[in-house]
Amino acid sequence: MRLTNYTDYSLRLLIYLGSMKNDKLASIQEIADAYNISKNHLMKVAHELGKKNYIKTIRGRYGGLRLAKLPIDINVGEVVRGMEEDFHLVECFDRETNTCIITPACRLKHVLHEALQAYFEVLDGYTLDDLIVNDDTLRQLFDMNQKADQ
């Protein structure tokens, strides 16, 4: 299974904001530059994360982004579930479009469903706080990448 770029960028944006100190605001451009990713994509991600109350967006000249919750209150599994469109690993996971003739007797779908549940069980065991325990190192890497691009 592969996460979409949308979910990947969502997690990266949260990691960036979570690694900030003193409730500092970050701009979308700053985050895009740090990761070397599209500002336009990141704007869509930030908008969705704001709607889901993971981040706060402050408008205006001195505006920017910051976390809306403490990192310990942001569950990784919850973020992934909320940002992905679906988890149809195989055709039969979508009852509306399934045309597979062996669905009634297929055991593979049960194995894949069990694997998907195990995947989420692992993700549910982590919070953003777990992902940013090395925040000093993360900030150094963000700074180095931004300086390299200048």
Residue pairs with C-beta under 8 A, 6 or more apart in sequence:
1 87
1 89
1 116
1 119
3 80
3 84
4 83
4 84
4 85
5 41
6 41
6 44
6 45
6 48
6 83
6 84
7 79
7 80
7 83
7 84
9 35
9 37
9 41
9 42
9 45
10 45
10 48
10 49
10 79
10 83
11 76
11 79
11 80
11 131
12 31
12 35
12 37
13 31
13 42
13 45
13 46
13 49
13 55
13 65
14 49
14 54
14 55
14 67
14 74
14 79
14 128
15 128
15 131
15 132
15 138
16 26
16 31
16 34
16 35
16 138
16 142
17 26
17 31
17 55
17 65
17 66
17 67
18 67
18 71
18 74
18 128
18 129
18 131
18 132
18 135
19 132
19 135
19 138
19 139
19 142
20 26
20 66
20 139
21 135
21 139
23 66
24 66
25 58
25 62
25 63
25 64
25 65
25 66
26 64
26 65
26 66
27 64
27 65
28 39
28 42
28 43
28 46
28 65
29 39
30 64
30 146
31 42
31 65
32 38
32 39
32 42
33 145
33 146
33 149
34 142
34 145
34 146
35 145
36 145
36 149
45 83
46 55
46 57
46 65
47 57
48 83
49 55
50 56
50 57
50 68
52 82
53 68
53 69
54 67
54 68
54 69
54 74
54 79
55 65
55 66
55 67
55 68
56 65
56 66
56 67
56 68
57 63
57 64
57 65
58 64
58 65
58 66
67 74
67 128
70 129
71 127
71 128
71 129
71 131
71 132
72 127
72 128
72 129
73 127
74 127
74 128
74 129
75 123
75 124
75 126
75 127
76 123
76 124
76 126
76 127
76 128
76 130
76 131
77 120
77 121
77 122
77 123
77 124
77 125
77 126
78 124
79 128
80 120
80 123
81 120
86 93
86 94
87 93
87 116
88 94
89 112
89 115
89 116
90 100
90 108
90 109
90 112
91 97
91 98
91 99
91 100
92 98
92 100
92 103
92 106
92 109
93 109
93 112
93 113
100 106
103 109
132 138
